Amino acid sequence: MAGHERLRLFCALGLPAEPLERLSDWQAGLVLPAGVWTVPRESLHVTLAFLGATPRDRLEDVAGALREAVGGVKPAELRVVRYRETRSVGMVVLEDEGGRATAIAARLAGRLEALGVYRPERRPWLPHVTVLRFRERPRLAASPPDLGRVTPSEATVTMSVLRPSGAQYEVLESVSLGG
């Protein structure tokens, strides 16, 4: 693609295999009404910053900002605290023990904003994993899954491609945490 084309990008923390397996098993055990679907296992992540349509020629700048934001930061330790629904998604909300994921998100937001490719949200960053999508809120009384302590080992720059079957994600850059 040419540099002027736009990519729908976000930066995220990847989840390790064991918590992904537990989360996927929890999703499979939910009794879901019509019009509610689970987010596929390969799409589960903790979003650090959603950039949206970004010029392709800024991809390396975004990747550099991510590398700087995670540099020297020990891996985050996350723990599930509750299940929550918004108008269009169900999520597992996480507690950021020690505040390391929050620090990464804040550092990243500052760097991306300085590059002119991101405008931080007004509300505080909330560590979570989107697990369900829906058109109408189902108001599930779901007990949250027990994932134990979740320690992401990587952060990614990911491209989201919208398809009729839902968004498909492709990791464009991966950065190790704690290294």
VMD Tcl script that builds the backbone (N, CA, C; Angstrom):
set m [mol new atoms 537]
animate dup $m
set s [atomselect $m all]
$s set {name element resname resid chain x y z} {
  {N N MET 1 A 0.844 -1.193 0.000}
  {CA C MET 1 A 0.000 0.000 0.000}
  {C C MET 1 A 0.875 1.237 0.000}
  {N N ALA 2 A 0.384 2.271 -0.582}
  {CA C ALA 2 A 1.114 3.536 -0.610}
  {C C ALA 2 A 1.028 4.214 0.746}
  {N N GLY 3 A 1.972 5.132 1.022}
  {CA C GLY 3 A 2.059 5.799 2.307}
  {C C GLY 3 A 0.860 6.644 2.666}
  {N N HIS 4 A 0.096 7.127 1.667}
  {CA C HIS 4 A -1.038 7.990 1.959}
  {C C HIS 4 A -2.289 7.204 2.357}
  {N N GLU 5 A -2.282 5.891 2.183}
  {CA C GLU 5 A -3.427 5.083 2.578}
  {C C GLU 5 A -3.496 5.020 4.105}
  {N N ARG 6 A -4.701 4.775 4.597}
  {CA C ARG 6 A -4.911 4.801 6.039}
  {C C ARG 6 A -5.164 3.390 6.572}
  {N N LEU 7 A -4.608 3.151 7.745}
  {CA C LEU 7 A -4.785 1.890 8.450}
  {C C LEU 7 A -5.580 2.164 9.727}
  {N N ARG 8 A -6.475 1.277 10.074}
  {CA C ARG 8 A -7.235 1.399 11.321}
  {C C ARG 8 A -6.403 0.704 12.401}
  {N N LEU 9 A -5.748 1.500 13.251}
  {CA C LEU 9 A -4.763 0.969 14.195}
  {C C LEU 9 A -5.186 1.107 15.648}
  {N N PHE 10 A -4.664 0.190 16.462}
  {CA C PHE 10 A -4.708 0.336 17.912}
  {C C PHE 10 A -3.459 -0.299 18.494}
  {N N CYS 11 A -3.115 0.111 19.701}
  {CA C CYS 11 A -2.007 -0.484 20.444}
  {C C CYS 11 A -2.616 -1.251 21.614}
  {N N ALA 12 A -2.037 -2.410 21.918}
  {CA C ALA 12 A -2.644 -3.279 22.927}
  {C C ALA 12 A -1.599 -4.096 23.669}
  {N N LEU 13 A -2.040 -4.624 24.798}
  {CA C LEU 13 A -1.283 -5.633 25.520}
  {C C LEU 13 A -1.838 -6.987 25.098}
  {N N GLY 14 A -0.955 -7.884 24.677}
  {CA C GLY 14 A -1.373 -9.234 24.338}
  {C C GLY 14 A -1.541 -10.055 25.604}
  {N N LEU 15 A -2.423 -11.031 25.560}
  {CA C LEU 15 A -2.675 -11.887 26.723}
  {C C LEU 15 A -1.957 -13.218 26.561}
  {N N PRO 16 A -1.375 -13.732 27.648}
  {CA C PRO 16 A -0.699 -15.030 27.588}
  {C C PRO 16 A -1.678 -16.180 27.326}
  {N N ALA 17 A -1.163 -17.321 26.909}
  {CA C ALA 17 A -1.971 -18.470 26.502}
  {C C ALA 17 A -2.912 -18.973 27.600}
  {N N GLU 18 A -2.431 -19.132 28.819}
  {CA C GLU 18 A -3.288 -19.709 29.867}
  {C C GLU 18 A -4.487 -18.826 30.200}
  {N N PRO 19 A -4.298 -17.525 30.443}
  {CA C PRO 19 A -5.483 -16.689 30.673}
  {C C PRO 19 A -6.412 -16.634 29.453}
  {N N LEU 20 A -5.846 -16.672 28.244}
  {CA C LEU 20 A -6.680 -16.707 27.041}
  {C C LEU 20 A -7.558 -17.959 27.026}
  {N N GLU 21 A -6.973 -19.079 27.395}
  {CA C GLU 21 A -7.724 -20.344 27.427}
  {C C GLU 21 A -8.846 -20.269 28.458}
  {N N ARG 22 A -8.550 -19.759 29.642}
  {CA C ARG 22 A -9.579 -19.631 30.687}
  {C C ARG 22 A -10.689 -18.677 30.258}
  {N N LEU 23 A -10.309 -17.580 29.645}
  {CA C LEU 23 A -11.287 -16.593 29.193}
  {C C LEU 23 A -12.170 -17.181 28.090}
  {N N SER 24 A -11.571 -17.902 27.178}
  {CA C SER 24 A -12.307 -18.548 26.100}
  {C C SER 24 A -13.275 -19.599 26.652}
  {N N ASP 25 A -12.827 -20.379 27.626}
  {CA C ASP 25 A -13.702 -21.370 28.267}
  {C C ASP 25 A -14.871 -20.685 28.973}
  {N N TRP 26 A -14.597 -19.568 29.644}
  {CA C TRP 26 A -15.645 -18.809 30.333}
  {C C TRP 26 A -16.674 -18.308 29.324}
  {N N GLN 27 A -16.197 -17.760 28.199}
  {CA C GLN 27 A -17.110 -17.285 27.154}
  {C C GLN 27 A -18.007 -18.430 26.663}
  {N N ALA 28 A -17.407 -19.602 26.452}
  {CA C ALA 28 A -18.153 -20.748 25.931}
  {C C ALA 28 A -19.235 -21.199 26.906}
  {N N GLY 29 A -19.056 -20.943 28.193}
  {CA C GLY 29 A -20.033 -21.342 29.200}
  {C C GLY 29 A -21.171 -20.358 29.393}
  {N N LEU 30 A -21.101 -19.196 28.763}
  {CA C LEU 30 A -22.164 -18.203 28.900}
  {C C LEU 30 A -23.391 -18.612 28.081}
  {N N VAL 31 A -24.567 -18.360 28.618}
  {CA C VAL 31 A -25.809 -18.570 27.876}
  {C C VAL 31 A -26.169 -17.211 27.289}
  {N N LEU 32 A -26.028 -17.096 25.979}
  {CA C LEU 32 A -26.187 -15.800 25.318}
  {C C LEU 32 A -27.490 -15.730 24.535}
  {N N PRO 33 A -28.194 -14.631 24.677}
  {CA C PRO 33 A -29.407 -14.444 23.868}
  {C C PRO 33 A -29.035 -14.139 22.419}
  {N N ALA 34 A -30.030 -14.206 21.536}
  {CA C ALA 34 A -29.815 -13.873 20.127}
  {C C ALA 34 A -29.293 -12.443 20.029}
  {N N GLY 35 A -28.418 -12.217 19.065}
  {CA C GLY 35 A -27.881 -10.882 18.854}
  {C C GLY 35 A -26.672 -10.554 19.715}
  {N N VAL 36 A -26.174 -11.538 20.450}
  {CA C VAL 36 A -24.969 -11.358 21.277}
  {C C VAL 36 A -23.942 -12.369 20.792}
  {N N TRP 37 A -22.722 -11.922 20.525}
  {CA C TRP 37 A -21.692 -12.852 20.074}
  {C C TRP 37 A -20.394 -12.610 20.833}
  {N N THR 38 A -19.633 -13.686 20.965}
  {CA C THR 38 A -18.361 -13.598 21.683}
  {C C THR 38 A -17.270 -13.081 20.757}
  {N N VAL 39 A -16.321 -12.399 21.345}
  {CA C VAL 39 A -15.129 -11.967 20.623}
  {C C VAL 39 A -14.233 -13.201 20.499}
  {N N PRO 40 A -13.759 -13.515 19.299}
  {CA C PRO 40 A -12.916 -14.704 19.123}
  {C C PRO 40 A -11.636 -14.637 19.968}
  {N N ARG 41 A -11.190 -15.789 20.393}
  {CA C ARG 41 A -9.994 -15.889 21.238}
  {C C ARG 41 A -8.816 -15.107 20.662}
  {N N GLU 42 A -8.593 -15.221 19.360}
  {CA C GLU 42 A -7.443 -14.555 18.735}
  {C C GLU 42 A -7.583 -13.034 18.712}
  {N N SER 43 A -8.747 -12.525 19.065}
  {CA C SER 43 A -8.976 -11.078 19.080}
  {C C SER 43 A -9.009 -10.486 20.485}
  {N N LEU 44 A -8.852 -11.315 21.508}
  {CA C LEU 44 A -8.895 -10.827 22.887}
  {C C LEU 44 A -7.580 -10.124 23.236}
  {N N HIS 45 A -7.674 -8.927 23.820}
  {CA C HIS 45 A -6.498 -8.125 24.160}
  {C C HIS 45 A -6.918 -7.017 25.125}
  {N N VAL 46 A -5.956 -6.300 25.647}
  {CA C VAL 46 A -6.204 -5.112 26.464}
  {C C VAL 46 A -5.760 -3.912 25.642}
  {N N THR 47 A -6.711 -3.096 25.191}
  {CA C THR 47 A -6.368 -1.940 24.368}
  {C C THR 47 A -5.680 -0.873 25.206}
  {N N LEU 48 A -4.539 -0.404 24.721}
  {CA C LEU 48 A -3.831 0.714 25.346}
  {C C LEU 48 A -4.272 2.036 24.743}
  {N N ALA 49 A -4.432 2.072 23.414}
  {CA C ALA 49 A -4.857 3.289 22.714}
  {C C ALA 49 A -5.435 2.891 21.365}
  {N N PHE 50 A -6.629 3.413 21.044}
  {CA C PHE 50 A -7.231 3.192 19.744}
  {C C PHE 50 A -6.989 4.434 18.905}
  {N N LEU 51 A -6.237 4.285 17.827}
  {CA C LEU 51 A -5.895 5.424 16.979}
  {C C LEU 51 A -6.903 5.636 15.862}
  {N N GLY 52 A -7.498 4.566 15.378}
  {CA C GLY 52 A -8.395 4.673 14.241}
  {C C GLY 52 A -7.606 4.859 12.959}
  {N N ALA 53 A -8.197 5.536 11.990}
  {CA C ALA 53 A -7.581 5.708 10.671}
  {C C ALA 53 A -6.296 6.527 10.781}
  {N N THR 54 A -5.188 5.885 10.458}
  {CA C THR 54 A -3.856 6.480 10.592}
  {C C THR 54 A -3.114 6.309 9.269}
  {N N PRO 55 A -2.479 7.373 8.765}
  {CA C PRO 55 A -1.719 7.220 7.518}
  {C C PRO 55 A -0.674 6.108 7.640}
  {N N ARG 56 A -0.610 5.270 6.627}
  {CA C ARG 56 A 0.330 4.143 6.638}
  {C C ARG 56 A 1.765 4.606 6.874}
  {N N ASP 57 A 2.115 5.781 6.338}
  {CA C ASP 57 A 3.493 6.238 6.497}
  {C C ASP 57 A 3.803 6.684 7.930}
  {N N ARG 58 A 2.824 6.643 8.833}
  {CA C ARG 58 A 3.059 6.959 10.250}
  {C C ARG 58 A 3.203 5.690 11.097}
  {N N LEU 59 A 3.102 4.538 10.472}
  {CA C LEU 59 A 3.171 3.268 11.204}
  {C C LEU 59 A 4.461 3.149 12.012}
  {N N GLU 60 A 5.585 3.465 11.435}
  {CA C GLU 60 A 6.858 3.349 12.155}
  {C C GLU 60 A 6.907 4.326 13.328}
  {N N ASP 61 A 6.324 5.509 13.178}
  {CA C ASP 61 A 6.258 6.466 14.286}
  {C C ASP 61 A 5.439 5.887 15.443}
  {N N VAL 62 A 4.315 5.260 15.101}
  {CA C VAL 62 A 3.456 4.645 16.129}
  {C C VAL 62 A 4.208 3.516 16.821}
  {N N ALA 63 A 4.883 2.684 16.041}
  {CA C ALA 63 A 5.657 1.575 16.617}
  {C C ALA 63 A 6.772 2.111 17.519}
  {N N GLY 64 A 7.425 3.185 17.091}
  {CA C GLY 64 A 8.472 3.792 17.918}
  {C C GLY 64 A 7.918 4.331 19.224}
  {N N ALA 65 A 6.738 4.938 19.175}
  {CA C ALA 65 A 6.095 5.446 20.394}
  {C C ALA 65 A 5.775 4.302 21.342}
  {N N LEU 66 A 5.326 3.182 20.797}
  {CA C LEU 66 A 5.035 2.016 21.635}
  {C C LEU 66 A 6.309 1.482 22.272}
  {N N ARG 67 A 7.368 1.358 21.478}
  {CA C ARG 67 A 8.645 0.875 22.030}
  {C C ARG 67 A 9.129 1.784 23.162}
  {N N GLU 68 A 9.028 3.100 22.971}
  {CA C GLU 68 A 9.437 4.048 24.021}
  {C C GLU 68 A 8.559 3.925 25.258}
  {N N ALA 69 A 7.261 3.752 25.059}
  {CA C ALA 69 A 6.319 3.697 26.183}
  {C C ALA 69 A 6.537 2.472 27.060}
  {N N VAL 70 A 6.938 1.354 26.472}
  {CA C VAL 70 A 7.124 0.136 27.267}
  {C C VAL 70 A 8.565 -0.045 27.727}
  {N N GLY 71 A 9.466 0.751 27.184}
  {CA C GLY 71 A 10.883 0.624 27.525}
  {C C GLY 71 A 11.130 0.817 29.009}
  {N N GLY 72 A 11.792 -0.154 29.599}
  {CA C GLY 72 A 12.172 -0.053 31.006}
  {C C GLY 72 A 11.046 -0.282 31.993}
  {N N VAL 73 A 9.854 -0.606 31.519}
  {CA C VAL 73 A 8.723 -0.852 32.417}
  {C C VAL 73 A 8.583 -2.353 32.627}
  {N N LYS 74 A 8.504 -2.762 33.882}
  {CA C LYS 74 A 8.278 -4.173 34.170}
  {C C LYS 74 A 6.891 -4.564 33.672}
  {N N PRO 75 A 6.702 -5.846 33.325}
  {CA C PRO 75 A 5.384 -6.280 32.861}
  {C C PRO 75 A 4.296 -5.976 33.896}
  {N N ALA 76 A 3.135 -5.648 33.382}
  {CA C ALA 76 A 1.987 -5.361 34.235}
  {C C ALA 76 A 1.467 -6.646 34.872}
  {N N GLU 77 A 0.800 -6.480 35.992}
  {CA C GLU 77 A 0.111 -7.599 36.640}
  {C C GLU 77 A -1.351 -7.196 36.754}
  {N N LEU 78 A -2.184 -7.936 36.044}
  {CA C LEU 78 A -3.604 -7.626 35.970}
  {C C LEU 78 A -4.415 -8.739 36.608}
  {N N ARG 79 A -5.554 -8.357 37.187}
  {CA C ARG 79 A -6.436 -9.327 37.823}
  {C C ARG 79 A -7.882 -8.914 37.544}
  {N N VAL 80 A -8.726 -9.881 37.213}
  {CA C VAL 80 A -10.136 -9.615 36.922}
  {C C VAL 80 A -10.846 -9.132 38.180}
  {N N VAL 81 A -11.654 -8.059 38.021}
  {CA C VAL 81 A -12.452 -7.571 39.153}
  {C C VAL 81 A -13.952 -7.659 38.906}
  {N N ARG 82 A -14.395 -7.562 37.638}
  {CA C ARG 82 A -15.840 -7.663 37.405}
  {C C ARG 82 A -16.130 -7.782 35.909}
  {N N TYR 83 A -17.374 -8.166 35.634}
  {CA C TYR 83 A -17.915 -8.136 34.277}
  {C C TYR 83 A -18.762 -6.873 34.174}
  {N N ARG 84 A -18.678 -6.183 33.026}
  {CA C ARG 84 A -19.396 -4.927 32.844}
  {C C ARG 84 A -19.898 -4.833 31.400}
  {N N GLU 85 A -21.047 -4.191 31.220}
  {CA C GLU 85 A -21.570 -3.960 29.881}
  {C C GLU 85 A -21.682 -2.465 29.615}
  {N N THR 86 A -21.385 -2.097 28.373}
  {CA C THR 86 A -21.653 -0.744 27.881}
  {C C THR 86 A -22.791 -0.888 26.873}
  {N N ARG 87 A -23.028 0.133 26.088}
  {CA C ARG 87 A -24.141 0.048 25.129}
  {C C ARG 87 A -23.906 -0.967 24.017}
  {N N SER 88 A -22.644 -1.339 23.743}
  {CA C SER 88 A -22.396 -2.247 22.622}
  {C C SER 88 A -21.427 -3.393 22.910}
  {N N VAL 89 A -20.805 -3.415 24.079}
  {CA C VAL 89 A -19.857 -4.490 24.388}
  {C C VAL 89 A -19.996 -4.955 25.835}
  {N N GLY 90 A -19.618 -6.208 26.039}
  {CA C GLY 90 A -19.434 -6.758 27.377}
  {C C GLY 90 A -17.945 -6.889 27.596}
  {N N MET 91 A -17.496 -6.559 28.794}
  {CA C MET 91 A -16.057 -6.582 29.056}
  {C C MET 91 A -15.747 -7.186 30.420}
  {N N VAL 92 A -14.545 -7.692 30.519}
  {CA C VAL 92 A -13.987 -8.115 31.793}
  {C C VAL 92 A -13.054 -7.001 32.220}
  {N N VAL 93 A -13.404 -6.340 33.324}
  {CA C VAL 93 A -12.613 -5.216 33.828}
  {C C VAL 93 A -11.491 -5.765 34.688}
  {N N LEU 94 A -10.314 -5.184 34.527}
  {CA C LEU 94 A -9.116 -5.662 35.211}
  {C C LEU 94 A -8.599 -4.633 36.207}
  {N N GLU 95 A -8.040 -5.127 37.283}
  {CA C GLU 95 A -7.319 -4.271 38.227}
  {C C GLU 95 A -5.855 -4.296 37.800}
  {N N ASP 96 A -5.243 -3.121 37.770}
  {CA C ASP 96 A -3.842 -2.988 37.373}
  {C C ASP 96 A -3.003 -2.910 38.643}
  {N N GLU 97 A -2.600 -4.066 39.145}
  {CA C GLU 97 A -1.821 -4.117 40.381}
  {C C GLU 97 A -0.473 -3.438 40.157}
  {N N GLY 98 A -0.173 -2.432 40.922}
  {CA C GLY 98 A 1.082 -1.711 40.783}
  {C C GLY 98 A 1.036 -0.580 39.767}
  {N N GLY 99 A -0.028 -0.476 38.990}
  {CA C GLY 99 A -0.198 0.638 38.058}
  {C C GLY 99 A 0.696 0.625 36.831}
  {N N ARG 100 A 1.343 -0.500 36.528}
  {CA C ARG 100 A 2.279 -0.512 35.400}
  {C C ARG 100 A 1.591 -0.408 34.040}
  {N N ALA 101 A 0.450 -1.089 33.875}
  {CA C ALA 101 A -0.267 -0.992 32.596}
  {C C ALA 101 A -0.788 0.430 32.402}
  {N N THR 102 A -1.261 1.033 33.479}
  {CA C THR 102 A -1.749 2.411 33.413}
  {C C THR 102 A -0.614 3.357 33.035}
  {N N ALA 103 A 0.574 3.124 33.589}
  {CA C ALA 103 A 1.736 3.954 33.252}
  {C C ALA 103 A 2.104 3.799 31.779}
  {N N ILE 104 A 2.052 2.568 31.268}
  {CA C ILE 104 A 2.344 2.342 29.851}
  {C C ILE 104 A 1.316 3.073 28.988}
  {N N ALA 105 A 0.034 2.933 29.336}
  {CA C ALA 105 A -1.027 3.588 28.561}
  {C C ALA 105 A -0.846 5.105 28.563}
  {N N ALA 106 A -0.500 5.680 29.710}
  {CA C ALA 106 A -0.314 7.135 29.805}
  {C C ALA 106 A 0.911 7.588 29.008}
  {N N ARG 107 A 2.015 6.853 29.125}
  {CA C ARG 107 A 3.217 7.201 28.369}
  {C C ARG 107 A 2.952 7.110 26.871}
  {N N LEU 108 A 2.261 6.056 26.466}
  {CA C LEU 108 A 1.940 5.864 25.059}
  {C C LEU 108 A 1.035 6.983 24.557}
  {N N ALA 109 A -0.006 7.305 25.313}
  {CA C ALA 109 A -0.935 8.371 24.901}
  {C C ALA 109 A -0.195 9.684 24.698}
  {N N GLY 110 A 0.703 10.011 25.614}
  {CA C GLY 110 A 1.470 11.250 25.488}
  {C C GLY 110 A 2.336 11.273 24.239}
  {N N ARG 111 A 2.985 10.159 23.956}
  {CA C ARG 111 A 3.853 10.093 22.782}
  {C C ARG 111 A 3.045 10.150 21.480}
  {N N LEU 112 A 1.937 9.411 21.447}
  {CA C LEU 112 A 1.100 9.409 20.249}
  {C C LEU 112 A 0.448 10.773 20.013}
  {N N GLU 113 A 0.035 11.414 21.090}
  {CA C GLU 113 A -0.557 12.751 20.962}
  {C C GLU 113 A 0.480 13.742 20.437}
  {N N ALA 114 A 1.717 13.642 20.930}
  {CA C ALA 114 A 2.789 14.531 20.464}
  {C C ALA 114 A 3.076 14.313 18.971}
  {N N LEU 115 A 2.863 13.109 18.496}
  {CA C LEU 115 A 3.048 12.810 17.071}
  {C C LEU 115 A 1.881 13.314 16.223}
  {N N GLY 116 A 0.787 13.666 16.871}
  {CA C GLY 116 A -0.390 14.136 16.148}
  {C C GLY 116 A -1.236 13.030 15.548}
  {N N VAL 117 A -1.079 11.791 16.066}
  {CA C VAL 117 A -1.840 10.668 15.517}
  {C C VAL 117 A -2.897 10.148 16.486}
  {N N TYR 118 A -3.054 10.813 17.630}
  {CA C TYR 118 A -3.958 10.297 18.671}
  {C C TYR 118 A -4.474 11.438 19.525}
  {N N ARG 119 A -5.726 11.343 19.856}
  {CA C ARG 119 A -6.327 12.273 20.804}
  {C C ARG 119 A -6.834 11.444 21.979}
  {N N PRO 120 A -6.229 11.606 23.158}
  {CA C PRO 120 A -6.650 10.799 24.312}
  {C C PRO 120 A -8.120 11.027 24.653}
  {N N GLU 121 A -8.739 9.971 25.159}
  {CA C GLU 121 A -10.117 10.081 25.607}
  {C C GLU 121 A -10.169 10.932 26.871}
  {N N ARG 122 A -11.307 11.528 27.117}
  {CA C ARG 122 A -11.459 12.364 28.314}
  {C C ARG 122 A -11.540 11.530 29.582}
  {N N ARG 123 A -12.155 10.378 29.471}
  {CA C ARG 123 A -12.290 9.520 30.660}
  {C C ARG 123 A -10.971 8.791 30.908}
  {N N PRO 124 A -10.735 8.423 32.154}
  {CA C PRO 124 A -9.490 7.702 32.474}
  {C C PRO 124 A -9.436 6.347 31.756}
  {N N TRP 125 A -8.227 5.921 31.460}
  {CA C TRP 125 A -8.022 4.623 30.824}
  {C C TRP 125 A -8.504 3.524 31.755}
  {N N LEU 126 A -9.227 2.562 31.224}
  {CA C LEU 126 A -9.760 1.444 32.000}
  {C C LEU 126 A -9.207 0.145 31.428}
  {N N PRO 127 A -8.369 -0.561 32.192}
  {CA C PRO 127 A -7.871 -1.833 31.676}
  {C C PRO 127 A -9.013 -2.852 31.621}
  {N N HIS 128 A -9.235 -3.402 30.431}
  {CA C HIS 128 A -10.317 -4.372 30.248}
  {C C HIS 128 A -10.070 -5.195 28.994}
  {N N VAL 129 A -10.807 -6.288 28.916}
  {CA C VAL 129 A -10.817 -7.133 27.724}
  {C C VAL 129 A -12.255 -7.178 27.226}
  {N N THR 130 A -12.490 -6.764 26.004}
  {CA C THR 130 A -13.824 -6.865 25.417}
  {C C THR 130 A -14.065 -8.327 25.066}
  {N N VAL 131 A -15.134 -8.904 25.625}
  {CA C VAL 131 A -15.404 -10.331 25.453}
  {C C VAL 131 A -16.688 -10.614 24.685}
  {N N LEU 132 A -17.604 -9.625 24.637}
  {CA C LEU 132 A -18.877 -9.782 23.929}
  {C C LEU 132 A -19.176 -8.529 23.125}
  {N N ARG 133 A -19.907 -8.704 22.047}
  {CA C ARG 133 A -20.414 -7.572 21.269}
  {C C ARG 133 A -21.904 -7.798 21.064}
  {N N PHE 134 A -22.657 -6.694 20.985}
  {CA C PHE 134 A -24.098 -6.800 20.801}
  {C C PHE 134 A -24.664 -5.489 20.290}
  {N N ARG 135 A -25.849 -5.580 19.729}
  {CA C ARG 135 A -26.560 -4.389 19.268}
  {C C ARG 135 A -27.445 -3.835 20.391}
  {N N GLU 136 A -27.949 -4.742 21.217}
  {CA C GLU 136 A -28.798 -4.353 22.331}
  {C C GLU 136 A -28.240 -5.002 23.602}
  {N N ARG 137 A -28.049 -4.204 24.622}
  {CA C ARG 137 A -27.449 -4.681 25.863}
  {C C ARG 137 A -28.262 -5.840 26.455}
  {N N PRO 138 A -27.608 -7.007 26.657}
  {CA C PRO 138 A -28.346 -8.158 27.171}
  {C C PRO 138 A -28.553 -8.137 28.691}
  {N N ARG 139 A -27.791 -7.297 29.383}
  {CA C ARG 139 A -27.866 -7.197 30.847}
  {C C ARG 139 A -27.650 -8.570 31.518}
  {N N LEU 140 A -26.556 -9.195 31.112}
  {CA C LEU 140 A -26.202 -10.492 31.696}
  {C C LEU 140 A -25.769 -10.307 33.146}
  {N N ALA 141 A -26.119 -11.255 33.965}
  {CA C ALA 141 A -25.657 -11.256 35.350}
  {C C ALA 141 A -24.507 -12.264 35.430}
  {N N ALA 142 A -23.460 -11.996 34.670}
  {CA C ALA 142 A -22.342 -12.933 34.554}
  {C C ALA 142 A -21.328 -12.727 35.667}
  {N N SER 143 A -20.967 -13.809 36.314}
  {CA C SER 143 A -19.855 -13.752 37.258}
  {C C SER 143 A -18.576 -13.699 36.437}
  {N N PRO 144 A -17.619 -12.879 36.842}
  {CA C PRO 144 A -16.391 -12.779 36.038}
  {C C PRO 144 A -15.557 -14.050 36.136}
  {N N PRO 145 A -14.764 -14.316 35.109}
  {CA C PRO 145 A -13.903 -15.500 35.143}
  {C C PRO 145 A -12.735 -15.301 36.104}
  {N N ASP 146 A -12.229 -16.392 36.626}
  {CA C ASP 146 A -11.022 -16.337 37.444}
  {C C ASP 146 A -9.839 -16.636 36.531}
  {N N LEU 147 A -9.095 -15.607 36.207}
  {CA C LEU 147 A -7.931 -15.783 35.339}
  {C C LEU 147 A -6.631 -15.828 36.123}
  {N N GLY 148 A -6.738 -15.646 37.465}
  {CA C GLY 148 A -5.520 -15.539 38.249}
  {C C GLY 148 A -4.816 -14.235 37.896}
  {N N ARG 149 A -3.535 -14.179 38.146}
  {CA C ARG 149 A -2.751 -12.995 37.790}
  {C C ARG 149 A -2.363 -13.100 36.321}
  {N N VAL 150 A -2.681 -12.055 35.566}
  {CA C VAL 150 A -2.386 -12.009 34.137}
  {C C VAL 150 A -1.198 -11.075 33.936}
  {N N THR 151 A -0.129 -11.613 33.361}
  {CA C THR 151 A 1.079 -10.824 33.126}
  {C C THR 151 A 1.372 -10.810 31.631}
  {N N PRO 152 A 0.890 -9.772 30.920}
  {CA C PRO 152 A 1.176 -9.693 29.486}
  {C C PRO 152 A 2.676 -9.618 29.244}
  {N N SER 153 A 3.128 -10.288 28.193}
  {CA C SER 153 A 4.559 -10.289 27.887}
  {C C SER 153 A 4.873 -9.468 26.649}
  {N N GLU 154 A 3.833 -8.938 25.979}
  {CA C GLU 154 A 4.079 -8.146 24.783}
  {C C GLU 154 A 3.047 -7.038 24.638}
  {N N ALA 155 A 3.465 -6.015 23.923}
  {CA C ALA 155 A 2.560 -4.949 23.500}
  {C C ALA 155 A 2.616 -4.923 21.985}
  {N N THR 156 A 1.506 -4.568 21.354}
  {CA C THR 156 A 1.439 -4.640 19.899}
  {C C THR 156 A 0.865 -3.376 19.274}
  {N N VAL 157 A 1.252 -3.163 18.025}
  {CA C VAL 157 A 0.545 -2.244 17.139}
  {C C VAL 157 A -0.239 -3.174 16.224}
  {N N THR 158 A -1.550 -3.014 16.241}
  {CA C THR 158 A -2.423 -3.939 15.531}
  {C C THR 158 A -3.315 -3.186 14.553}
  {N N MET 159 A -3.513 -3.788 13.392}
  {CA C MET 159 A -4.420 -3.236 12.396}
  {C C MET 159 A -5.754 -3.965 12.503}
  {N N SER 160 A -6.828 -3.202 12.489}
  {CA C SER 160 A -8.178 -3.740 12.527}
  {C C SER 160 A -8.810 -3.527 11.155}
  {N N VAL 161 A -9.257 -4.621 10.560}
  {CA C VAL 161 A -9.934 -4.551 9.269}
  {C C VAL 161 A -11.388 -4.941 9.507}
  {N N LEU 162 A -12.300 -4.026 9.188}
  {CA C LEU 162 A -13.716 -4.294 9.392}
  {C C LEU 162 A -14.255 -5.155 8.265}
  {N N ARG 163 A -14.938 -6.235 8.632}
  {CA C ARG 163 A -15.533 -7.163 7.677}
  {C C ARG 163 A -16.985 -7.409 8.115}
  {N N PRO 164 A -17.830 -7.890 7.215}
  {CA C PRO 164 A -19.213 -8.185 7.605}
  {C C PRO 164 A -19.301 -9.161 8.782}
  {N N SER 165 A -18.322 -10.058 8.898}
  {CA C SER 165 A -18.312 -11.038 9.986}
  {C C SER 165 A -17.718 -10.476 11.271}
  {N N GLY 166 A -17.262 -9.224 11.249}
  {CA C GLY 166 A -16.638 -8.600 12.425}
  {C C GLY 166 A -15.223 -8.162 12.095}
  {N N ALA 167 A -14.630 -7.463 13.036}
  {CA C ALA 167 A -13.265 -6.961 12.837}
  {C C ALA 167 A -12.269 -8.119 12.857}
  {N N GLN 168 A -11.292 -8.048 11.981}
  {CA C GLN 168 A -10.183 -8.997 11.978}
  {C C GLN 168 A -8.920 -8.212 12.288}
  {N N TYR 169 A -8.077 -8.779 13.142}
  {CA C TYR 169 A -6.898 -8.081 13.611}
  {C C TYR 169 A -5.636 -8.716 13.066}
  {N N GLU 170 A -4.668 -7.856 12.736}
  {CA C GLU 170 A -3.352 -8.304 12.289}
  {C C GLU 170 A -2.298 -7.524 13.063}
  {N N VAL 171 A -1.458 -8.228 13.793}
  {CA C VAL 171 A -0.377 -7.589 14.532}
  {C C VAL 171 A 0.685 -7.143 13.537}
  {N N LEU 172 A 0.992 -5.843 13.555}
  {CA C LEU 172 A 1.981 -5.292 12.633}
  {C C LEU 172 A 3.338 -5.127 13.300}
  {N N GLU 173 A 3.336 -4.945 14.617}
  {CA C GLU 173 A 4.587 -4.762 15.389}
  {C C GLU 173 A 4.337 -5.328 16.776}
  {N N SER 174 A 5.302 -6.062 17.296}
  {CA C SER 174 A 5.210 -6.620 18.639}
  {C C SER 174 A 6.454 -6.222 19.420}
  {N N VAL 175 A 6.238 -5.778 20.659}
  {CA C VAL 175 A 7.336 -5.346 21.506}
  {C C VAL 175 A 7.282 -6.138 22.800}
  {N N SER 176 A 8.391 -6.756 23.196}
  {CA C SER 176 A 8.431 -7.507 24.449}
  {C C SER 176 A 8.408 -6.563 25.631}
  {N N LEU 177 A 7.716 -6.976 26.683}
  {CA C LEU 177 A 7.679 -6.187 27.912}
  {C C LEU 177 A 8.705 -6.728 28.897}
  {N N GLY 178 A 9.265 -5.841 29.645}
  {CA C GLY 178 A 10.185 -6.241 30.695}
  {C C GLY 178 A 11.562 -6.602 30.211}
  {N N GLY 179 A 11.846 -6.378 28.943}
  {CA C GLY 179 A 13.138 -6.763 28.402}
  {C C GLY 179 A 13.954 -5.576 28.017}
}
mol reanalyze $m
mol bondsrecalc $m
mol representation Tube
mol addrep $m
